[in-house]
Amino acid sequence: MSEDIEIINQNTRIEKIKNFFSNNYKKLIGLLVSILLLLFSYFGYQEFKKRAKLEIAETYNQITLKEITIENTSDIEQLVKIIKEKDPIYSALSLYFIIENDLVNDQKKINNFFDIVIKSQKEKEIKNLIIYKKALYNAEIISENELLDILNPILKSESLWKAHALLLMADYFEHKNNLIKSKDFLEEIVNSKFVNDDIKIEAERRLKRKFGG
């Protein structure tokens, strides 16, 4: 008797499953198609990004292997285009190449490029390194407040680059003959727990040489 009931229950379940698929056939097909489209879109996008990155890398390598001057406007435009692609690696490399070879002399443009490259970075310490490089680029031609504004994200953090930023500010004020402020930044380096030993030794050496402390 129990076996008959089990068979009836099994047949009932099978019938329910058949009815479910019969009644929802179009919905299930639509769901399956949607899932397949999402998968194709995802893998297609990943392949597109991979190819785009390879093209950027090839363009960058072709340009930087040549002898380039400010007269090579087409190559410079290509480097600027790479910067605007916001690639975490090649956008930064293109900007550094432009600066090192004096290919763009407009400070405002270079700073705009820096901002693009900084925003394109997701890795925190690499972003801080680029911020530090922006500060270095501007250090001799901007005011104290402008330099502090650039370095502020690093100075308010415990970044690996904080000590470098503090030393840059100490150098800046020494160059401006403001030795009191220069001393303050050197002392902050010495008293910090998160400082590269070489930089701390350099800061101590400068304090002893200039202030006898």
Secondary structure by P-SEA (a helix, b strand, c coil): caaaaaaaaaaaaaaaaaaaaaaaaaaaaaaaaaaaaaaaaaaaaaaaaaaaaaaaaaaaaaaaaccccccaaaaaaaaaaaaacccccaaaaaaaaaaaacccccaaaaaaaaaaaaaacccaaaaaaaaaaaaaaccccccaaaaaaaaaaaaaccccaaaaaaaaaaaaaaaacaaaaaaaaaaaaaacccccaaaaaaaaaaaaacccc
